Amino acid sequence: MCSLAAWVRADDVRAFQERRSGPAELKYLNGLPVLCVEGTPEEMGRQKADLIGDVVGRIIEYPQRLLKQSGHEDRLQKYLEMSKTLGANIPAAHRAEMLAFAERSGVNREMGILGNTLADVYRGSFSCSSLIVEPEKSATGGPLFGRNLDFYTLGLLDHYSLVVVQRPKGKHAFAAVGFPGLFGCLSGINDAGLALAVHEVFLSRDGSPVVNPKGVPYAFCFRRILEECATIEEAERLLRSTERSTMLSLAVCDRRNSLVLEMTPRTVATRRSSDSILACTNHFRTESLAFMPWCNRYRKLIQARKLDQLDVAEVARRMDEVNMGRMTVQTMIFEPVPLKLHLAIGGCPSSALPMKLLELKPLLSPQR
């Protein structure tokens, strides 16, 4: 791992090579790596293989390294078996895309499925914080959605953050902030202005199992929301109708309103804003699910209620206040109305880095 991390640092700040594959392209926009793919699942899988297959091959062993560093190396086979079970529940279109990618790139498919379901089976890998400012308190007149992704990078993944813009045939186009080889969505926004971000939760009052083997791996569930929904109400309906894999909070925002969906394999509960501010960290807060909900990051974020208005700079400052040091790998602010993304990546804590603007509207428009 050390030699690879050193190689990345020595290879300039660009971990990706700009190139094209048919209508697809990997390019840097305002210093941010952006992968754009479109078409059928199989077409998008092959495009990803052509454009980032080599990079995925370099980081495919991240799950083993995480297990080794945490002292759980002996659980690899167990997690492989659990990921295989959950992998069968991945939506058919997404599985077809992953298969096309694996066949074209030669990347180990079994390890690819583990990488895409690791967060479902290996609990405690993400932390994360979000702050949503609804239009009434926003200096822009539209909602602002700030988000820190806090994750064990092992000194590796912080060099490989990637914006993936997908224009799937017959569905909403969306942009996901993630990593090479991640086919689901942890943080993203679609062409309708629906944005979301996931937060892991580890304790619940409803007695739900930590992992539901019949559940859809959550990153794919959230990708479906971006592909099929335009409002927070539609997102809630889809989530309630889906078999859920584990305990999570999903912060969701459309062009007008916001919502936190607190979910377990047994329950979905909703939480609304107060004074046009909605914060989310890693504890359930609804009456039916809350168990030891105290969180210092949450306490800091809700102080934003005292302000009359917040702009992008103020939301960024608030996200920096709750950074988790070497774990804070991505900091972003979505603007759902103009379809803008402000993103800080490339070092930890990312919240201390300058935010770069990415205009998503032209990227989310059909290119054919």
C-alpha positions as CSV (number, residue, x, y, z in Angstrom):
1,M,0.0,0.0,0.0
2,C,2.8,2.4,0.9
3,S,4.5,2.0,-2.5
4,L,1.2,2.5,-4.3
5,A,0.3,5.6,-2.3
6,A,3.8,7.0,-3.0
7,W,3.4,6.3,-6.7
8,V,0.1,8.2,-6.8
9,R,1.7,11.3,-5.1
10,A,4.6,11.1,-7.5
11,D,2.4,11.0,-10.5
12,D,1.3,14.6,-10.3
13,V,-2.1,15.5,-8.8
14,R,-3.9,13.7,-11.7
15,A,-4.7,10.1,-10.9
16,F,-6.7,9.6,-14.1
17,Q,-5.8,9.8,-17.7
18,E,-8.0,12.0,-20.0
19,R,-9.4,9.9,-22.8
20,R,-12.5,9.0,-24.8
21,S,-14.5,5.8,-25.6
22,G,-17.2,6.4,-28.2
23,P,-19.6,9.0,-26.7
24,A,-18.0,8.6,-23.3
25,E,-15.2,10.7,-21.9
26,L,-13.0,11.1,-18.9
27,K,-11.8,14.7,-18.5
28,Y,-10.8,17.3,-15.9
29,L,-13.1,20.2,-15.5
30,N,-11.9,23.0,-13.2
31,G,-9.4,20.6,-11.9
32,L,-12.0,17.9,-11.1
33,P,-11.9,14.4,-12.6
34,V,-15.2,13.8,-14.4
35,L,-16.2,10.6,-16.1
36,C,-19.2,10.8,-18.4
37,V,-20.9,7.7,-19.8
38,E,-24.2,7.0,-21.5
39,G,-26.4,4.4,-23.1
40,T,-27.6,0.9,-22.1
41,P,-26.1,-0.8,-19.0
42,E,-23.8,-2.9,-21.2
43,E,-22.6,0.2,-23.1
44,M,-21.9,2.1,-19.9
45,G,-20.1,-0.8,-18.4
46,R,-17.8,-1.2,-21.4
47,Q,-17.2,2.6,-21.5
48,K,-16.2,2.6,-17.8
49,A,-13.8,-0.3,-18.5
50,D,-12.1,1.6,-21.3
51,L,-11.8,4.8,-19.3
52,I,-11.1,3.7,-15.7
53,G,-10.5,-0.1,-15.8
54,D,-6.8,0.3,-15.3
55,V,-7.4,2.5,-12.2
56,V,-9.9,0.1,-10.7
57,G,-7.4,-2.7,-11.2
58,R,-4.9,-0.7,-9.0
59,I,-7.3,-0.3,-6.1
60,I,-9.4,-3.4,-6.3
61,E,-7.7,-4.9,-3.2
62,Y,-8.8,-2.1,-1.0
63,P,-11.3,-4.3,0.9
64,Q,-8.5,-6.8,1.9
65,R,-6.3,-3.9,3.0
66,L,-9.1,-2.5,5.1
67,L,-9.8,-5.8,6.8
68,K,-6.1,-6.3,7.5
69,Q,-5.6,-2.9,9.0
70,S,-8.7,-3.4,11.2
71,G,-7.5,-6.8,12.4
72,H,-10.3,-8.7,10.6
73,E,-8.2,-10.3,7.8
74,D,-9.6,-13.7,8.8
75,R,-13.1,-12.5,7.9
76,L,-12.4,-12.0,4.2
77,Q,-14.1,-15.3,3.1
78,K,-17.1,-14.5,5.3
79,Y,-17.5,-11.1,3.7
80,L,-17.0,-12.6,0.2
81,E,-19.9,-15.0,0.9
82,M,-22.1,-12.2,2.3
83,S,-21.4,-10.0,-0.6
84,K,-22.2,-12.8,-3.1
85,T,-25.6,-13.2,-1.4
86,L,-26.3,-9.4,-1.5
87,G,-24.9,-9.2,-5.0
88,A,-27.7,-11.3,-6.2
89,N,-30.1,-8.6,-5.1
90,I,-28.5,-5.8,-7.1
91,P,-30.9,-4.5,-9.7
92,A,-30.6,-6.3,-13.0
93,A,-29.6,-3.3,-15.0
94,H,-26.8,-2.5,-12.6
95,R,-25.6,-6.1,-12.6
96,A,-25.5,-6.1,-16.4
97,E,-23.3,-2.9,-16.3
98,M,-21.0,-4.5,-13.7
99,L,-20.7,-7.7,-15.8
100,A,-19.9,-5.8,-19.0
101,F,-17.3,-3.8,-17.0
102,A,-15.6,-7.0,-15.6
103,E,-15.6,-8.8,-19.0
104,R,-14.1,-5.8,-20.8
105,S,-11.6,-4.8,-18.1
106,G,-10.5,-8.2,-16.7
107,V,-11.0,-6.9,-13.2
108,N,-11.8,-9.7,-10.7
109,R,-15.7,-9.8,-10.6
110,E,-15.9,-11.4,-7.1
111,M,-13.7,-8.6,-5.6
112,G,-15.7,-6.0,-7.5
113,I,-18.9,-7.2,-5.9
114,L,-17.2,-7.2,-2.5
115,G,-16.1,-3.6,-3.1
116,N,-19.6,-2.5,-4.0
117,T,-21.3,-4.2,-1.0
118,L,-18.5,-3.9,1.6
119,A,-20.3,-1.0,3.3
120,D,-23.4,-3.2,3.8
121,V,-21.6,-6.1,5.4
122,Y,-18.6,-4.3,7.1
123,R,-20.4,-1.9,9.4
124,G,-18.5,1.1,10.7
125,S,-16.7,2.2,7.6
126,F,-18.5,5.5,7.0
127,S,-19.3,8.4,9.3
128,C,-20.4,11.5,7.4
129,S,-22.3,14.7,8.1
130,S,-24.8,16.7,6.1
131,L,-26.4,20.2,6.4
132,I,-29.4,21.1,4.2
133,V,-30.5,24.8,4.0
134,E,-34.0,25.2,2.6
135,P,-34.8,28.1,0.3
136,E,-36.2,30.3,3.2
137,K,-32.7,30.5,4.8
138,S,-30.6,30.3,1.6
139,A,-28.9,33.4,0.3
140,T,-29.3,31.9,-3.2
141,G,-33.1,31.5,-3.0
142,G,-32.7,27.8,-3.6
143,P,-31.7,24.9,-1.3
144,L,-28.1,24.3,-0.4
145,F,-27.0,20.7,0.5
146,G,-23.6,20.4,2.2
147,R,-22.0,17.0,2.8
148,N,-18.8,15.5,4.2
149,L,-18.0,11.9,3.3
150,D,-15.9,10.5,6.1
151,F,-14.3,7.2,5.3
152,Y,-11.2,5.1,6.0
153,T,-9.0,6.0,2.9
154,L,-5.9,4.1,4.1
155,G,-3.9,6.9,2.5
156,L,-5.1,5.6,-0.9
157,L,-8.7,6.4,-1.8
158,D,-8.3,10.1,-1.0
159,H,-6.2,10.3,-4.3
160,Y,-9.0,8.7,-6.3
161,S,-12.2,10.7,-5.8
162,L,-14.2,10.8,-9.0
163,V,-17.3,12.5,-10.3
164,V,-19.3,10.0,-12.4
165,V,-21.9,11.5,-14.7
166,Q,-24.3,8.8,-16.1
167,R,-26.9,9.3,-18.7
168,P,-28.7,5.9,-18.7
169,K,-31.1,5.2,-21.6
170,G,-34.7,6.0,-20.6
171,K,-33.9,7.2,-17.0
172,H,-32.8,10.3,-15.2
173,A,-29.2,11.4,-15.8
174,F,-27.3,11.8,-12.6
175,A,-23.9,12.8,-11.1
176,A,-22.4,10.7,-8.3
177,V,-19.4,11.7,-6.3
178,G,-17.5,8.5,-5.5
179,F,-14.6,6.3,-6.5
180,P,-13.5,4.2,-9.5
181,G,-15.3,0.9,-9.5
182,L,-18.2,2.1,-7.4
183,F,-21.4,1.4,-9.4
184,G,-23.9,2.6,-6.8
185,C,-24.2,6.0,-5.2
186,L,-23.2,7.4,-1.9
187,S,-23.6,11.1,-2.7
188,G,-25.3,12.4,-5.9
189,I,-27.8,14.6,-7.7
190,N,-29.9,14.0,-10.8
191,D,-31.2,16.2,-13.7
192,A,-34.4,16.9,-11.8
193,G,-32.5,18.5,-9.0
194,L,-33.0,15.6,-6.5
195,A,-29.9,15.2,-4.3
196,L,-29.0,12.6,-1.7
197,A,-26.3,11.5,0.7
198,V,-26.0,8.4,2.9
199,H,-25.0,8.2,6.6
200,E,-24.3,5.0,8.4
201,V,-26.1,4.3,11.7
202,F,-25.1,1.6,14.1
203,L,-27.8,1.5,16.8
204,S,-31.6,1.2,16.5
205,R,-34.6,0.8,18.9
206,D,-36.6,-1.4,16.6
207,G,-34.6,-4.6,17.1
208,S,-33.7,-4.9,13.4
209,P,-30.9,-7.1,12.2
210,V,-27.7,-5.2,11.3
211,V,-27.6,-7.0,7.8
212,N,-30.6,-8.3,5.9
213,P,-29.4,-10.9,3.3
214,K,-32.6,-10.2,1.2
215,G,-31.9,-6.5,1.0
216,V,-30.7,-4.5,-2.0
217,P,-27.2,-3.2,-1.4
218,Y,-27.8,0.3,-0.4
219,A,-25.6,2.2,-2.9
220,F,-27.7,0.6,-5.7
221,C,-30.9,1.4,-4.0
222,F,-29.9,5.1,-3.8
223,R,-28.7,5.0,-7.5
224,R,-32.2,3.8,-8.4
225,I,-33.7,6.8,-6.5
226,L,-31.6,9.1,-8.7
227,E,-32.5,7.2,-11.9
228,E,-36.2,7.0,-11.2
229,C,-37.3,9.8,-8.9
230,A,-37.7,13.6,-9.2
231,T,-39.0,14.6,-5.7
232,I,-38.4,13.6,-2.1
233,E,-41.9,12.1,-2.0
234,E,-41.0,9.8,-4.9
235,A,-37.8,8.9,-3.2
236,E,-39.6,8.0,0.0
237,R,-42.1,5.8,-1.8
238,L,-39.4,3.9,-3.7
239,L,-37.3,3.4,-0.5
240,R,-40.4,2.0,1.4
241,S,-41.1,-0.4,-1.4
242,T,-37.5,-1.7,-1.5
243,E,-36.1,-4.5,0.7
244,R,-33.4,-2.7,2.7
245,S,-30.0,-4.2,3.5
246,T,-29.0,-2.4,6.8
247,M,-29.4,0.6,9.1
248,L,-28.9,4.0,7.5
249,S,-30.0,7.6,7.3
250,L,-30.5,9.1,3.9
251,A,-30.6,12.9,3.6
252,V,-32.7,13.9,0.5
253,C,-33.3,17.3,-1.0
254,D,-35.2,18.4,-4.1
255,R,-35.6,21.9,-5.6
256,R,-38.0,22.9,-2.7
257,N,-37.9,20.6,0.3
258,S,-35.7,18.2,2.3
259,L,-36.1,15.1,4.3
260,V,-34.1,12.6,6.3
261,L,-35.2,9.0,5.8
262,E,-34.1,6.9,8.8
263,M,-34.2,3.2,7.7
264,T,-33.6,-0.3,9.0
265,P,-34.5,-3.6,7.4
266,R,-37.8,-3.3,9.4
267,T,-38.6,0.4,9.5
268,V,-38.6,3.7,7.5
269,A,-39.2,6.8,9.6
270,T,-39.1,10.4,8.3
271,R,-37.5,13.5,9.9
272,R,-38.2,17.1,8.6
273,S,-36.4,20.4,8.9
274,S,-36.6,22.9,11.8
275,D,-36.3,26.6,11.0
276,S,-35.5,25.6,7.4
277,I,-32.4,23.7,8.6
278,L,-32.0,19.9,8.4
279,A,-28.8,18.2,9.7
280,C,-27.8,14.6,9.6
281,T,-25.0,12.6,11.1
282,N,-24.8,9.0,12.3
283,H,-27.6,8.6,14.8
284,F,-31.3,8.0,14.4
285,R,-33.4,10.8,15.9
286,T,-37.0,9.8,15.2
287,E,-39.0,8.5,18.2
288,S,-39.4,5.0,16.9
289,L,-35.7,4.5,16.1
290,A,-33.6,6.8,18.2
291,F,-31.1,5.1,20.5
292,M,-28.4,7.2,22.2
293,P,-28.7,10.1,19.6
294,W,-26.2,12.5,21.1
295,C,-23.6,13.7,18.5
296,N,-21.3,16.7,18.8
297,R,-21.2,17.1,15.0
298,Y,-25.0,17.3,14.9
299,R,-25.0,19.8,17.7
300,K,-22.7,22.1,15.8
301,L,-24.6,21.8,12.6
302,I,-28.0,22.7,14.0
303,Q,-26.5,26.0,15.3
304,A,-27.1,27.2,11.7
305,R,-30.7,27.7,12.8
306,K,-29.6,30.9,14.5
307,L,-28.6,32.5,11.3
308,D,-31.0,34.5,9.1
309,Q,-29.3,33.3,5.9
310,L,-26.5,31.0,4.7
311,D,-24.6,31.2,1.5
312,V,-22.3,28.6,-0.1
313,A,-19.3,29.9,1.8
314,E,-21.1,29.7,5.1
315,V,-22.2,26.1,4.5
316,A,-18.6,25.2,3.5
317,R,-17.4,26.7,6.8
318,R,-19.9,24.7,8.8
319,M,-18.9,21.5,7.1
320,D,-15.3,22.2,8.0
321,E,-16.3,22.7,11.6
322,V,-17.4,19.1,11.7
323,N,-14.6,17.5,9.7
324,M,-13.1,14.2,11.1
325,G,-9.5,14.8,10.1
326,R,-7.9,12.1,8.0
327,M,-11.3,10.5,7.5
328,T,-13.0,13.4,5.7
329,V,-12.2,12.6,2.1
330,Q,-14.9,14.5,0.2
331,T,-16.7,17.7,0.9
332,M,-19.4,19.0,-1.4
333,I,-22.3,21.4,-1.7
334,F,-25.2,20.6,-4.1
335,E,-27.3,23.4,-5.5
336,P,-30.4,21.6,-6.9
337,V,-32.0,24.5,-8.7
338,P,-29.1,25.6,-11.0
339,L,-27.6,22.1,-10.9
340,K,-24.3,23.1,-9.5
341,L,-21.8,21.1,-7.5
342,H,-19.1,22.7,-5.3
343,L,-16.5,20.0,-4.5
344,A,-13.3,19.7,-2.5
345,I,-11.2,16.5,-3.0
346,G,-7.6,15.4,-3.1
347,G,-6.5,15.5,0.6
348,C,-7.8,15.0,4.1
349,P,-9.6,16.8,5.6
350,S,-11.2,17.8,2.3
351,S,-13.2,20.4,4.0
352,A,-10.0,22.5,4.5
353,L,-9.4,22.5,0.7
354,P,-10.7,25.1,-1.7
355,M,-14.1,24.1,-3.2
356,K,-14.2,24.0,-7.0
357,L,-17.4,24.6,-9.0
358,L,-18.7,22.1,-11.4
359,E,-21.6,23.1,-13.7
360,L,-23.7,19.9,-13.9
361,K,-26.5,21.1,-16.2
362,P,-24.7,20.7,-19.5
363,L,-23.2,17.4,-18.3
364,L,-26.6,16.0,-17.4
365,S,-28.1,16.9,-20.8
366,P,-28.4,14.2,-23.5
367,Q,-25.3,14.3,-25.7
368,R,-26.8,12.4,-28.7
